[in-house]
Amino acid sequence: MALKQGKVYARHRILLDGRMAVPLFLFLFFYYSASRKLQNDCHSSDYFYFYFYFLFLFWGCWVGLGVVCFPGTRGKRREVMGRPVRFPGISNELQKILVANMDEAPARRRAREAFKDIQLGIDHILFKSPADGLKIKESYEVNSRGLEIFTKSWLPETSPPRAVLCYCHGYGDTCTFFFEGIARKLASSGYGVFAMDYPGFGLSEGLHCYIPSFDRLVDDVIEHFSKVKEDPAIRTLPSFLFGQSMGGAVALKVHLKQPDAWNGAILVAPMCKIADDMVPPLLVKKILIGVANVLPTKKLVPQKDLAEAAFRELKKRELTAYNVIAYKDKPRLKTALEMLRTTEEIEERLGEVSLPLLILHGESDIVTDPSVSKALYEKARSSDKKLKLYKDAFHSLLEGEPDEIIIRVLNDIISWLDEHTKESNAC
């Protein structure tokens, strides 16, 4: 009964917010009408465009502010998304840790520490990669902005690495879950793999999945990987960027800021452009831009189920629930707009990409647009570039495809790296 009353209260609260906003709409309408008439240059198309723009903008702001002003109806993070996921065989105490609000890093760190052994035991081909013969290190480092950043490395134990591979993870993700298996495979093949969680992602400090500035995030990545490459033990080795999805955009931005600092880049389903089906309609986008100036951290952006869109195999899609520190809520307003702005910038600068490239993309990807990977391949200035498209494959080439596709993609990456490190290792 209490639940039903809560639903009724929430519904009436939103309707009340709408009624309270009507005078504001009318005020804005007449204010705009009067100002245009005073200027004596009123065009009907502009008039109606701005009227509806301001109407929806302030309605969005008012509803958003209503959420802030009526905190009694705000649920916990997992409750907003639906029923909490129940994992078989875990205690109620652990379940409480997993359903806690993970907006801040301490809660995410508690969840990962409590759950990491369970994660490594799931039935996925990536978690069958052995850790024998590898040096694996986790640490936290405070960057120049005073943020505590989680970092991890995987190195061959008995021989020096052939090259340095610096990994940029995708949207809402972490370098501690599926990438664990990918990194082990690459390190077992002789490569030193280094990764970090961006500020606000995974185990790093910051509001969960909030990107106030994509350029600042890229600068944080450059700062960390520059320190990695200064290590005397690896300073003379070839270094490569490895980016997945949004991490592909990060890798490309790193290269555009450091055009001569890297020996190549591997881009898996890079976010050079978000697929049209995943982008809100133009009117909604314009509204969100306005609302983001007032409520940048609010989770208001409509979005399809990313796991469903990205993972072809149902069983592997279900395993994404075990990535307990991944961000699973609606995108924050400023984050979504920064990603859109970044993809628009990258799409315009494809011709400036000059380093050796390996681009891998699923032909059936509906999250990031494979046609823009083709455009990157065609427009990039580099003469050393390779594009591999996988028939019927979805977005998550290394996590959500049948085992044989995952193995093929990993082998394609390792073969390309082997080919591009032959000369340096021969010396």
Secondary structure as UniProt FT lines:
FT   HELIX           2..39
FT   HELIX           44..69
FT   HELIX           71..73
FT   HELIX           77..80
FT   TURN            88..89
FT   HELIX           92..98
FT   HELIX           105..120
FT   HELIX           125..128
FT   TURN            132..133
FT   STRAND          134..142
FT   TURN            144..145
FT   STRAND          148..156
FT   STRAND          164..168
FT   TURN            171..172
FT   TURN            175..176
FT   HELIX           178..188
FT   TURN            189..190
FT   STRAND          192..196
FT   TURN            199..200
FT   TURN            202..203
FT   TURN            208..209
FT   HELIX           214..229
FT   TURN            232..236
FT   STRAND          239..244
FT   HELIX           246..257
FT   TURN            259..260
FT   STRAND          264..268
FT   HELIX           276..278
FT   HELIX           282..292
FT   TURN            293..294
FT   TURN            296..297
FT   HELIX           306..310
FT   HELIX           314..319
FT   HELIX           320..322
FT   TURN            324..325
FT   HELIX           333..348
FT   HELIX           350..352
FT   STRAND          357..362
FT   TURN            363..364
FT   HELIX           370..379
FT   STRAND          385..390
FT   TURN            391..392
FT   TURN            397..399
FT   HELIX           403..420
FT   HELIX           422..426
//
